[in-house]
Amino acid sequence: MQTAWPASTTITAGAQANPDYGTAIDLDLPAVLTSAAANQSQGTIDLLFAYDTAADDYELLSPYKAYQEDISVAAHYDPTQVQDIKLVRVASKPFSQEAAEAAYNAGPQADETSVQDGDQFIVKTTEGAYVYILAQSITGTGSSDGVATLVLSIGTI
């Protein structure tokens, strides 16, 4: 039996210099956490939305990768608490939870990837759920100030 996706949830995250939205994303809730809340809940963070100055693009990355790359919002993370969450880019939304798990396992899995409007991913969360995310929109793309916002549509079981 295939497990159908429920209705999607929409959240808005901000890059590391955004004053209005948090950068850390907990896909199991789903919720966006401010820096202070993320520091208190490091083990539940699945992804961060950040501007990569070297690549001149916005990206989604695991909290462990953000810590390794010394991204400002991850400076106070404890590497023994954060996880190296992986994403898999997909061409379309899998028709079921089982198809999402199969797509994730087929890979390739990455702990960091650029993100643009319309990009789609499967993520295995800190709680072991397979989650489909769609980058609905990014405002501020191409801006090196790191204040962009990312609107994500999230499908979870």
Chimera marker file (.cmm) of the C-alpha trace (Angstrom):
<marker_set name="trace">
<marker id="1" x="0.000" y="0.000" z="0.000" r="1" g="1" b="0" radius="0.5"/>
<marker id="2" x="1.306" y="3.450" z="-0.921" r="1" g="1" b="0" radius="0.5"/>
<marker id="3" x="1.097" y="6.255" z="1.641" r="1" g="1" b="0" radius="0.5"/>
<marker id="4" x="-0.253" y="9.418" z="0.012" r="1" g="1" b="0" radius="0.5"/>
<marker id="5" x="1.104" y="12.867" z="0.780" r="1" g="1" b="0" radius="0.5"/>
<marker id="6" x="-1.133" y="15.131" z="2.891" r="1" g="1" b="0" radius="0.5"/>
<marker id="7" x="-1.614" y="18.787" z="2.073" r="1" g="1" b="0" radius="0.5"/>
<marker id="8" x="1.606" y="20.772" z="1.977" r="1" g="1" b="0" radius="0.5"/>
<marker id="9" x="2.712" y="23.294" z="4.581" r="1" g="1" b="0" radius="0.5"/>
<marker id="10" x="4.386" y="26.555" z="3.584" r="1" g="1" b="0" radius="0.5"/>
<marker id="11" x="7.153" y="28.192" z="5.623" r="1" g="1" b="0" radius="0.5"/>
<marker id="12" x="9.424" y="31.185" z="5.041" r="1" g="1" b="0" radius="0.5"/>
<marker id="13" x="13.092" y="31.185" z="6.012" r="1" g="1" b="0" radius="0.5"/>
<marker id="14" x="15.641" y="33.989" z="5.834" r="1" g="1" b="0" radius="0.5"/>
<marker id="15" x="19.296" y="33.838" z="4.899" r="1" g="1" b="0" radius="0.5"/>
<marker id="16" x="21.843" y="34.478" z="7.647" r="1" g="1" b="0" radius="0.5"/>
<marker id="17" x="21.562" y="38.297" z="7.577" r="1" g="1" b="0" radius="0.5"/>
<marker id="18" x="17.768" y="38.453" z="7.292" r="1" g="1" b="0" radius="0.5"/>
<marker id="19" x="16.342" y="40.440" z="10.234" r="1" g="1" b="0" radius="0.5"/>
<marker id="20" x="12.772" y="39.106" z="9.924" r="1" g="1" b="0" radius="0.5"/>
<marker id="21" x="13.022" y="35.328" z="9.449" r="1" g="1" b="0" radius="0.5"/>
<marker id="22" x="15.078" y="32.576" z="11.012" r="1" g="1" b="0" radius="0.5"/>
<marker id="23" x="17.632" y="30.589" z="9.035" r="1" g="1" b="0" radius="0.5"/>
<marker id="24" x="17.333" y="27.150" z="10.675" r="1" g="1" b="0" radius="0.5"/>
<marker id="25" x="14.602" y="24.839" z="9.401" r="1" g="1" b="0" radius="0.5"/>
<marker id="26" x="13.072" y="21.952" z="11.366" r="1" g="1" b="0" radius="0.5"/>
<marker id="27" x="11.180" y="19.923" z="8.770" r="1" g="1" b="0" radius="0.5"/>
<marker id="28" x="9.633" y="17.584" z="11.330" r="1" g="1" b="0" radius="0.5"/>
<marker id="29" x="7.557" y="20.363" z="12.938" r="1" g="1" b="0" radius="0.5"/>
<marker id="30" x="7.715" y="22.045" z="10.242" r="1" g="1" b="0" radius="0.5"/>
<marker id="31" x="9.025" y="25.382" z="11.477" r="1" g="1" b="0" radius="0.5"/>
<marker id="32" x="11.703" y="28.016" z="10.983" r="1" g="1" b="0" radius="0.5"/>
<marker id="33" x="13.801" y="28.758" z="14.056" r="1" g="1" b="0" radius="0.5"/>
<marker id="34" x="15.436" y="32.031" z="14.978" r="1" g="1" b="0" radius="0.5"/>
<marker id="35" x="19.126" y="31.908" z="15.837" r="1" g="1" b="0" radius="0.5"/>
<marker id="36" x="18.445" y="31.808" z="19.583" r="1" g="1" b="0" radius="0.5"/>
<marker id="37" x="15.866" y="29.021" z="19.254" r="1" g="1" b="0" radius="0.5"/>
<marker id="38" x="18.144" y="27.064" z="16.911" r="1" g="1" b="0" radius="0.5"/>
<marker id="39" x="21.011" y="27.259" z="19.419" r="1" g="1" b="0" radius="0.5"/>
<marker id="40" x="18.684" y="25.680" z="22.014" r="1" g="1" b="0" radius="0.5"/>
<marker id="41" x="17.379" y="22.984" z="19.614" r="1" g="1" b="0" radius="0.5"/>
<marker id="42" x="20.478" y="22.063" z="17.619" r="1" g="1" b="0" radius="0.5"/>
<marker id="43" x="19.635" y="18.370" z="17.425" r="1" g="1" b="0" radius="0.5"/>
<marker id="44" x="16.336" y="19.032" z="15.634" r="1" g="1" b="0" radius="0.5"/>
<marker id="45" x="17.633" y="21.330" z="12.879" r="1" g="1" b="0" radius="0.5"/>
<marker id="46" x="17.401" y="19.730" z="9.441" r="1" g="1" b="0" radius="0.5"/>
<marker id="47" x="18.570" y="22.495" z="7.108" r="1" g="1" b="0" radius="0.5"/>
<marker id="48" x="19.828" y="26.046" z="6.997" r="1" g="1" b="0" radius="0.5"/>
<marker id="49" x="19.188" y="28.598" z="4.274" r="1" g="1" b="0" radius="0.5"/>
<marker id="50" x="22.285" y="30.716" z="3.663" r="1" g="1" b="0" radius="0.5"/>
<marker id="51" x="24.110" y="32.869" z="1.157" r="1" g="1" b="0" radius="0.5"/>
<marker id="52" x="27.407" y="31.411" z="-0.092" r="1" g="1" b="0" radius="0.5"/>
<marker id="53" x="29.727" y="34.309" z="-0.948" r="1" g="1" b="0" radius="0.5"/>
<marker id="54" x="32.305" y="32.081" z="-2.676" r="1" g="1" b="0" radius="0.5"/>
<marker id="55" x="29.725" y="30.572" z="-5.038" r="1" g="1" b="0" radius="0.5"/>
<marker id="56" x="27.614" y="33.764" z="-5.181" r="1" g="1" b="0" radius="0.5"/>
<marker id="57" x="24.374" y="31.865" z="-4.650" r="1" g="1" b="0" radius="0.5"/>
<marker id="58" x="21.873" y="30.803" z="-2.026" r="1" g="1" b="0" radius="0.5"/>
<marker id="59" x="21.956" y="27.293" z="-0.706" r="1" g="1" b="0" radius="0.5"/>
<marker id="60" x="20.383" y="24.761" z="1.597" r="1" g="1" b="0" radius="0.5"/>
<marker id="61" x="22.820" y="22.912" z="3.797" r="1" g="1" b="0" radius="0.5"/>
<marker id="62" x="22.947" y="20.657" z="6.813" r="1" g="1" b="0" radius="0.5"/>
<marker id="63" x="23.644" y="22.267" z="10.186" r="1" g="1" b="0" radius="0.5"/>
<marker id="64" x="26.828" y="20.206" z="10.465" r="1" g="1" b="0" radius="0.5"/>
<marker id="65" x="28.049" y="21.455" z="7.077" r="1" g="1" b="0" radius="0.5"/>
<marker id="66" x="27.191" y="25.040" z="8.127" r="1" g="1" b="0" radius="0.5"/>
<marker id="67" x="29.262" y="24.548" z="11.278" r="1" g="1" b="0" radius="0.5"/>
<marker id="68" x="32.188" y="23.153" z="9.233" r="1" g="1" b="0" radius="0.5"/>
<marker id="69" x="32.039" y="26.096" z="6.820" r="1" g="1" b="0" radius="0.5"/>
<marker id="70" x="31.946" y="28.595" z="9.685" r="1" g="1" b="0" radius="0.5"/>
<marker id="71" x="28.679" y="30.210" z="8.596" r="1" g="1" b="0" radius="0.5"/>
<marker id="72" x="27.853" y="32.904" z="11.125" r="1" g="1" b="0" radius="0.5"/>
<marker id="73" x="24.512" y="31.449" z="12.290" r="1" g="1" b="0" radius="0.5"/>
<marker id="74" x="26.174" y="28.093" z="13.014" r="1" g="1" b="0" radius="0.5"/>
<marker id="75" x="29.128" y="29.540" z="14.941" r="1" g="1" b="0" radius="0.5"/>
<marker id="76" x="27.713" y="28.419" z="18.298" r="1" g="1" b="0" radius="0.5"/>
<marker id="77" x="26.581" y="24.960" z="17.184" r="1" g="1" b="0" radius="0.5"/>
<marker id="78" x="27.998" y="21.950" z="18.981" r="1" g="1" b="0" radius="0.5"/>
<marker id="79" x="29.283" y="19.506" z="16.336" r="1" g="1" b="0" radius="0.5"/>
<marker id="80" x="28.280" y="16.590" z="18.576" r="1" g="1" b="0" radius="0.5"/>
<marker id="81" x="24.632" y="17.760" z="18.544" r="1" g="1" b="0" radius="0.5"/>
<marker id="82" x="23.980" y="18.856" z="14.962" r="1" g="1" b="0" radius="0.5"/>
<marker id="83" x="23.490" y="16.275" z="12.223" r="1" g="1" b="0" radius="0.5"/>
<marker id="84" x="24.825" y="16.030" z="8.699" r="1" g="1" b="0" radius="0.5"/>
<marker id="85" x="21.418" y="15.877" z="6.994" r="1" g="1" b="0" radius="0.5"/>
<marker id="86" x="21.375" y="14.954" z="3.302" r="1" g="1" b="0" radius="0.5"/>
<marker id="87" x="19.231" y="16.248" z="0.432" r="1" g="1" b="0" radius="0.5"/>
<marker id="88" x="18.482" y="14.609" z="-2.894" r="1" g="1" b="0" radius="0.5"/>
<marker id="89" x="17.412" y="16.757" z="-5.828" r="1" g="1" b="0" radius="0.5"/>
<marker id="90" x="14.348" y="15.380" z="-7.656" r="1" g="1" b="0" radius="0.5"/>
<marker id="91" x="12.652" y="16.386" z="-10.907" r="1" g="1" b="0" radius="0.5"/>
<marker id="92" x="9.120" y="16.090" z="-9.536" r="1" g="1" b="0" radius="0.5"/>
<marker id="93" x="7.201" y="15.306" z="-6.387" r="1" g="1" b="0" radius="0.5"/>
<marker id="94" x="7.212" y="11.548" z="-5.709" r="1" g="1" b="0" radius="0.5"/>
<marker id="95" x="3.696" y="10.103" z="-5.726" r="1" g="1" b="0" radius="0.5"/>
<marker id="96" x="4.027" y="8.508" z="-2.277" r="1" g="1" b="0" radius="0.5"/>
<marker id="97" x="6.148" y="8.360" z="0.846" r="1" g="1" b="0" radius="0.5"/>
<marker id="98" x="7.596" y="5.062" z="-0.354" r="1" g="1" b="0" radius="0.5"/>
<marker id="99" x="8.573" y="6.607" z="-3.691" r="1" g="1" b="0" radius="0.5"/>
<marker id="100" x="10.223" y="9.482" z="-1.790" r="1" g="1" b="0" radius="0.5"/>
<marker id="101" x="12.283" y="7.027" z="0.245" r="1" g="1" b="0" radius="0.5"/>
<marker id="102" x="13.302" y="5.177" z="-2.937" r="1" g="1" b="0" radius="0.5"/>
<marker id="103" x="14.315" y="8.463" z="-4.622" r="1" g="1" b="0" radius="0.5"/>
<marker id="104" x="16.325" y="9.462" z="-1.552" r="1" g="1" b="0" radius="0.5"/>
<marker id="105" x="18.124" y="6.118" z="-1.424" r="1" g="1" b="0" radius="0.5"/>
<marker id="106" x="18.890" y="6.292" z="-5.160" r="1" g="1" b="0" radius="0.5"/>
<marker id="107" x="20.741" y="9.584" z="-4.525" r="1" g="1" b="0" radius="0.5"/>
<marker id="108" x="23.022" y="11.309" z="-5.106" r="1" g="1" b="0" radius="0.5"/>
<marker id="109" x="22.839" y="12.674" z="-1.569" r="1" g="1" b="0" radius="0.5"/>
<marker id="110" x="24.411" y="16.021" z="-0.679" r="1" g="1" b="0" radius="0.5"/>
<marker id="111" x="24.800" y="17.967" z="2.557" r="1" g="1" b="0" radius="0.5"/>
<marker id="112" x="24.917" y="21.272" z="0.657" r="1" g="1" b="0" radius="0.5"/>
<marker id="113" x="23.302" y="22.421" z="-2.588" r="1" g="1" b="0" radius="0.5"/>
<marker id="114" x="22.434" y="25.621" z="-4.370" r="1" g="1" b="0" radius="0.5"/>
<marker id="115" x="18.745" y="26.472" z="-4.403" r="1" g="1" b="0" radius="0.5"/>
<marker id="116" x="16.654" y="28.411" z="-6.906" r="1" g="1" b="0" radius="0.5"/>
<marker id="117" x="12.962" y="28.950" z="-7.533" r="1" g="1" b="0" radius="0.5"/>
<marker id="118" x="11.295" y="25.661" z="-8.446" r="1" g="1" b="0" radius="0.5"/>
<marker id="119" x="14.000" y="23.344" z="-7.089" r="1" g="1" b="0" radius="0.5"/>
<marker id="120" x="12.678" y="20.163" z="-5.480" r="1" g="1" b="0" radius="0.5"/>
<marker id="121" x="14.320" y="17.883" z="-2.934" r="1" g="1" b="0" radius="0.5"/>
<marker id="122" x="13.764" y="14.873" z="-0.715" r="1" g="1" b="0" radius="0.5"/>
<marker id="123" x="15.307" y="15.205" z="2.747" r="1" g="1" b="0" radius="0.5"/>
<marker id="124" x="15.679" y="12.571" z="5.446" r="1" g="1" b="0" radius="0.5"/>
<marker id="125" x="15.064" y="14.519" z="8.649" r="1" g="1" b="0" radius="0.5"/>
<marker id="126" x="16.602" y="14.292" z="12.110" r="1" g="1" b="0" radius="0.5"/>
<marker id="127" x="13.618" y="12.139" z="13.107" r="1" g="1" b="0" radius="0.5"/>
<marker id="128" x="14.031" y="9.811" z="10.121" r="1" g="1" b="0" radius="0.5"/>
<marker id="129" x="11.070" y="11.052" z="8.063" r="1" g="1" b="0" radius="0.5"/>
<marker id="130" x="11.354" y="11.490" z="4.305" r="1" g="1" b="0" radius="0.5"/>
<marker id="131" x="10.161" y="14.985" z="3.418" r="1" g="1" b="0" radius="0.5"/>
<marker id="132" x="9.511" y="16.560" z="0.030" r="1" g="1" b="0" radius="0.5"/>
<marker id="133" x="10.365" y="20.250" z="-0.267" r="1" g="1" b="0" radius="0.5"/>
<marker id="134" x="9.736" y="22.675" z="-3.120" r="1" g="1" b="0" radius="0.5"/>
<marker id="135" x="11.484" y="26.056" z="-3.255" r="1" g="1" b="0" radius="0.5"/>
<marker id="136" x="8.480" y="28.165" z="-4.235" r="1" g="1" b="0" radius="0.5"/>
<marker id="137" x="10.322" y="31.452" z="-4.340" r="1" g="1" b="0" radius="0.5"/>
<marker id="138" x="13.513" y="33.197" z="-3.342" r="1" g="1" b="0" radius="0.5"/>
<marker id="139" x="13.655" y="36.967" z="-3.075" r="1" g="1" b="0" radius="0.5"/>
<marker id="140" x="17.022" y="38.633" z="-3.086" r="1" g="1" b="0" radius="0.5"/>
<marker id="141" x="18.786" y="36.090" z="-5.326" r="1" g="1" b="0" radius="0.5"/>
<marker id="142" x="22.082" y="37.455" z="-6.592" r="1" g="1" b="0" radius="0.5"/>
<marker id="143" x="22.380" y="39.830" z="-3.667" r="1" g="1" b="0" radius="0.5"/>
<marker id="144" x="25.495" y="39.353" z="-1.559" r="1" g="1" b="0" radius="0.5"/>
<marker id="145" x="23.934" y="40.880" z="1.546" r="1" g="1" b="0" radius="0.5"/>
<marker id="146" x="22.435" y="37.562" z="2.726" r="1" g="1" b="0" radius="0.5"/>
<marker id="147" x="18.994" y="38.962" z="3.534" r="1" g="1" b="0" radius="0.5"/>
<marker id="148" x="16.962" y="36.935" z="1.026" r="1" g="1" b="0" radius="0.5"/>
<marker id="149" x="13.865" y="34.992" z="1.961" r="1" g="1" b="0" radius="0.5"/>
<marker id="150" x="13.016" y="31.466" z="0.833" r="1" g="1" b="0" radius="0.5"/>
<marker id="151" x="9.441" y="30.190" z="0.701" r="1" g="1" b="0" radius="0.5"/>
<marker id="152" x="9.297" y="26.388" z="0.966" r="1" g="1" b="0" radius="0.5"/>
<marker id="153" x="6.351" y="24.097" z="0.378" r="1" g="1" b="0" radius="0.5"/>
<marker id="154" x="6.803" y="21.024" z="2.580" r="1" g="1" b="0" radius="0.5"/>
<marker id="155" x="5.103" y="17.659" z="2.230" r="1" g="1" b="0" radius="0.5"/>
<marker id="156" x="5.397" y="15.291" z="5.204" r="1" g="1" b="0" radius="0.5"/>
<marker id="157" x="3.677" y="12.141" z="6.400" r="1" g="1" b="0" radius="0.5"/>
<link id1="1" id2="2" r="1" g="1" b="0" radius="0.2"/>
<link id1="2" id2="3" r="1" g="1" b="0" radius="0.2"/>
<link id1="3" id2="4" r="1" g="1" b="0" radius="0.2"/>
<link id1="4" id2="5" r="1" g="1" b="0" radius="0.2"/>
<link id1="5" id2="6" r="1" g="1" b="0" radius="0.2"/>
<link id1="6" id2="7" r="1" g="1" b="0" radius="0.2"/>
<link id1="7" id2="8" r="1" g="1" b="0" radius="0.2"/>
<link id1="8" id2="9" r="1" g="1" b="0" radius="0.2"/>
<link id1="9" id2="10" r="1" g="1" b="0" radius="0.2"/>
<link id1="10" id2="11" r="1" g="1" b="0" radius="0.2"/>
<link id1="11" id2="12" r="1" g="1" b="0" radius="0.2"/>
<link id1="12" id2="13" r="1" g="1" b="0" radius="0.2"/>
<link id1="13" id2="14" r="1" g="1" b="0" radius="0.2"/>
<link id1="14" id2="15" r="1" g="1" b="0" radius="0.2"/>
<link id1="15" id2="16" r="1" g="1" b="0" radius="0.2"/>
<link id1="16" id2="17" r="1" g="1" b="0" radius="0.2"/>
<link id1="17" id2="18" r="1" g="1" b="0" radius="0.2"/>
<link id1="18" id2="19" r="1" g="1" b="0" radius="0.2"/>
<link id1="19" id2="20" r="1" g="1" b="0" radius="0.2"/>
<link id1="20" id2="21" r="1" g="1" b="0" radius="0.2"/>
<link id1="21" id2="22" r="1" g="1" b="0" radius="0.2"/>
<link id1="22" id2="23" r="1" g="1" b="0" radius="0.2"/>
<link id1="23" id2="24" r="1" g="1" b="0" radius="0.2"/>
<link id1="24" id2="25" r="1" g="1" b="0" radius="0.2"/>
<link id1="25" id2="26" r="1" g="1" b="0" radius="0.2"/>
<link id1="26" id2="27" r="1" g="1" b="0" radius="0.2"/>
<link id1="27" id2="28" r="1" g="1" b="0" radius="0.2"/>
<link id1="28" id2="29" r="1" g="1" b="0" radius="0.2"/>
<link id1="29" id2="30" r="1" g="1" b="0" radius="0.2"/>
<link id1="30" id2="31" r="1" g="1" b="0" radius="0.2"/>
<link id1="31" id2="32" r="1" g="1" b="0" radius="0.2"/>
<link id1="32" id2="33" r="1" g="1" b="0" radius="0.2"/>
<link id1="33" id2="34" r="1" g="1" b="0" radius="0.2"/>
<link id1="34" id2="35" r="1" g="1" b="0" radius="0.2"/>
<link id1="35" id2="36" r="1" g="1" b="0" radius="0.2"/>
<link id1="36" id2="37" r="1" g="1" b="0" radius="0.2"/>
<link id1="37" id2="38" r="1" g="1" b="0" radius="0.2"/>
<link id1="38" id2="39" r="1" g="1" b="0" radius="0.2"/>
<link id1="39" id2="40" r="1" g="1" b="0" radius="0.2"/>
<link id1="40" id2="41" r="1" g="1" b="0" radius="0.2"/>
<link id1="41" id2="42" r="1" g="1" b="0" radius="0.2"/>
<link id1="42" id2="43" r="1" g="1" b="0" radius="0.2"/>
<link id1="43" id2="44" r="1" g="1" b="0" radius="0.2"/>
<link id1="44" id2="45" r="1" g="1" b="0" radius="0.2"/>
<link id1="45" id2="46" r="1" g="1" b="0" radius="0.2"/>
<link id1="46" id2="47" r="1" g="1" b="0" radius="0.2"/>
<link id1="47" id2="48" r="1" g="1" b="0" radius="0.2"/>
<link id1="48" id2="49" r="1" g="1" b="0" radius="0.2"/>
<link id1="49" id2="50" r="1" g="1" b="0" radius="0.2"/>
<link id1="50" id2="51" r="1" g="1" b="0" radius="0.2"/>
<link id1="51" id2="52" r="1" g="1" b="0" radius="0.2"/>
<link id1="52" id2="53" r="1" g="1" b="0" radius="0.2"/>
<link id1="53" id2="54" r="1" g="1" b="0" radius="0.2"/>
<link id1="54" id2="55" r="1" g="1" b="0" radius="0.2"/>
<link id1="55" id2="56" r="1" g="1" b="0" radius="0.2"/>
<link id1="56" id2="57" r="1" g="1" b="0" radius="0.2"/>
<link id1="57" id2="58" r="1" g="1" b="0" radius="0.2"/>
<link id1="58" id2="59" r="1" g="1" b="0" radius="0.2"/>
<link id1="59" id2="60" r="1" g="1" b="0" radius="0.2"/>
<link id1="60" id2="61" r="1" g="1" b="0" radius="0.2"/>
<link id1="61" id2="62" r="1" g="1" b="0" radius="0.2"/>
<link id1="62" id2="63" r="1" g="1" b="0" radius="0.2"/>
<link id1="63" id2="64" r="1" g="1" b="0" radius="0.2"/>
<link id1="64" id2="65" r="1" g="1" b="0" radius="0.2"/>
<link id1="65" id2="66" r="1" g="1" b="0" radius="0.2"/>
<link id1="66" id2="67" r="1" g="1" b="0" radius="0.2"/>
<link id1="67" id2="68" r="1" g="1" b="0" radius="0.2"/>
<link id1="68" id2="69" r="1" g="1" b="0" radius="0.2"/>
<link id1="69" id2="70" r="1" g="1" b="0" radius="0.2"/>
<link id1="70" id2="71" r="1" g="1" b="0" radius="0.2"/>
<link id1="71" id2="72" r="1" g="1" b="0" radius="0.2"/>
<link id1="72" id2="73" r="1" g="1" b="0" radius="0.2"/>
<link id1="73" id2="74" r="1" g="1" b="0" radius="0.2"/>
<link id1="74" id2="75" r="1" g="1" b="0" radius="0.2"/>
<link id1="75" id2="76" r="1" g="1" b="0" radius="0.2"/>
<link id1="76" id2="77" r="1" g="1" b="0" radius="0.2"/>
<link id1="77" id2="78" r="1" g="1" b="0" radius="0.2"/>
<link id1="78" id2="79" r="1" g="1" b="0" radius="0.2"/>
<link id1="79" id2="80" r="1" g="1" b="0" radius="0.2"/>
<link id1="80" id2="81" r="1" g="1" b="0" radius="0.2"/>
<link id1="81" id2="82" r="1" g="1" b="0" radius="0.2"/>
<link id1="82" id2="83" r="1" g="1" b="0" radius="0.2"/>
<link id1="83" id2="84" r="1" g="1" b="0" radius="0.2"/>
<link id1="84" id2="85" r="1" g="1" b="0" radius="0.2"/>
<link id1="85" id2="86" r="1" g="1" b="0" radius="0.2"/>
<link id1="86" id2="87" r="1" g="1" b="0" radius="0.2"/>
<link id1="87" id2="88" r="1" g="1" b="0" radius="0.2"/>
<link id1="88" id2="89" r="1" g="1" b="0" radius="0.2"/>
<link id1="89" id2="90" r="1" g="1" b="0" radius="0.2"/>
<link id1="90" id2="91" r="1" g="1" b="0" radius="0.2"/>
<link id1="91" id2="92" r="1" g="1" b="0" radius="0.2"/>
<link id1="92" id2="93" r="1" g="1" b="0" radius="0.2"/>
<link id1="93" id2="94" r="1" g="1" b="0" radius="0.2"/>
<link id1="94" id2="95" r="1" g="1" b="0" radius="0.2"/>
<link id1="95" id2="96" r="1" g="1" b="0" radius="0.2"/>
<link id1="96" id2="97" r="1" g="1" b="0" radius="0.2"/>
<link id1="97" id2="98" r="1" g="1" b="0" radius="0.2"/>
<link id1="98" id2="99" r="1" g="1" b="0" radius="0.2"/>
<link id1="99" id2="100" r="1" g="1" b="0" radius="0.2"/>
<link id1="100" id2="101" r="1" g="1" b="0" radius="0.2"/>
<link id1="101" id2="102" r="1" g="1" b="0" radius="0.2"/>
<link id1="102" id2="103" r="1" g="1" b="0" radius="0.2"/>
<link id1="103" id2="104" r="1" g="1" b="0" radius="0.2"/>
<link id1="104" id2="105" r="1" g="1" b="0" radius="0.2"/>
<link id1="105" id2="106" r="1" g="1" b="0" radius="0.2"/>
<link id1="106" id2="107" r="1" g="1" b="0" radius="0.2"/>
<link id1="107" id2="108" r="1" g="1" b="0" radius="0.2"/>
<link id1="108" id2="109" r="1" g="1" b="0" radius="0.2"/>
<link id1="109" id2="110" r="1" g="1" b="0" radius="0.2"/>
<link id1="110" id2="111" r="1" g="1" b="0" radius="0.2"/>
<link id1="111" id2="112" r="1" g="1" b="0" radius="0.2"/>
<link id1="112" id2="113" r="1" g="1" b="0" radius="0.2"/>
<link id1="113" id2="114" r="1" g="1" b="0" radius="0.2"/>
<link id1="114" id2="115" r="1" g="1" b="0" radius="0.2"/>
<link id1="115" id2="116" r="1" g="1" b="0" radius="0.2"/>
<link id1="116" id2="117" r="1" g="1" b="0" radius="0.2"/>
<link id1="117" id2="118" r="1" g="1" b="0" radius="0.2"/>
<link id1="118" id2="119" r="1" g="1" b="0" radius="0.2"/>
<link id1="119" id2="120" r="1" g="1" b="0" radius="0.2"/>
<link id1="120" id2="121" r="1" g="1" b="0" radius="0.2"/>
<link id1="121" id2="122" r="1" g="1" b="0" radius="0.2"/>
<link id1="122" id2="123" r="1" g="1" b="0" radius="0.2"/>
<link id1="123" id2="124" r="1" g="1" b="0" radius="0.2"/>
<link id1="124" id2="125" r="1" g="1" b="0" radius="0.2"/>
<link id1="125" id2="126" r="1" g="1" b="0" radius="0.2"/>
<link id1="126" id2="127" r="1" g="1" b="0" radius="0.2"/>
<link id1="127" id2="128" r="1" g="1" b="0" radius="0.2"/>
<link id1="128" id2="129" r="1" g="1" b="0" radius="0.2"/>
<link id1="129" id2="130" r="1" g="1" b="0" radius="0.2"/>
<link id1="130" id2="131" r="1" g="1" b="0" radius="0.2"/>
<link id1="131" id2="132" r="1" g="1" b="0" radius="0.2"/>
<link id1="132" id2="133" r="1" g="1" b="0" radius="0.2"/>
<link id1="133" id2="134" r="1" g="1" b="0" radius="0.2"/>
<link id1="134" id2="135" r="1" g="1" b="0" radius="0.2"/>
<link id1="135" id2="136" r="1" g="1" b="0" radius="0.2"/>
<link id1="136" id2="137" r="1" g="1" b="0" radius="0.2"/>
<link id1="137" id2="138" r="1" g="1" b="0" radius="0.2"/>
<link id1="138" id2="139" r="1" g="1" b="0" radius="0.2"/>
<link id1="139" id2="140" r="1" g="1" b="0" radius="0.2"/>
<link id1="140" id2="141" r="1" g="1" b="0" radius="0.2"/>
<link id1="141" id2="142" r="1" g="1" b="0" radius="0.2"/>
<link id1="142" id2="143" r="1" g="1" b="0" radius="0.2"/>
<link id1="143" id2="144" r="1" g="1" b="0" radius="0.2"/>
<link id1="144" id2="145" r="1" g="1" b="0" radius="0.2"/>
<link id1="145" id2="146" r="1" g="1" b="0" radius="0.2"/>
<link id1="146" id2="147" r="1" g="1" b="0" radius="0.2"/>
<link id1="147" id2="148" r="1" g="1" b="0" radius="0.2"/>
<link id1="148" id2="149" r="1" g="1" b="0" radius="0.2"/>
<link id1="149" id2="150" r="1" g="1" b="0" radius="0.2"/>
<link id1="150" id2="151" r="1" g="1" b="0" radius="0.2"/>
<link id1="151" id2="152" r="1" g="1" b="0" radius="0.2"/>
<link id1="152" id2="153" r="1" g="1" b="0" radius="0.2"/>
<link id1="153" id2="154" r="1" g="1" b="0" radius="0.2"/>
<link id1="154" id2="155" r="1" g="1" b="0" radius="0.2"/>
<link id1="155" id2="156" r="1" g="1" b="0" radius="0.2"/>
<link id1="156" id2="157" r="1" g="1" b="0" radius="0.2"/>
</marker_set>
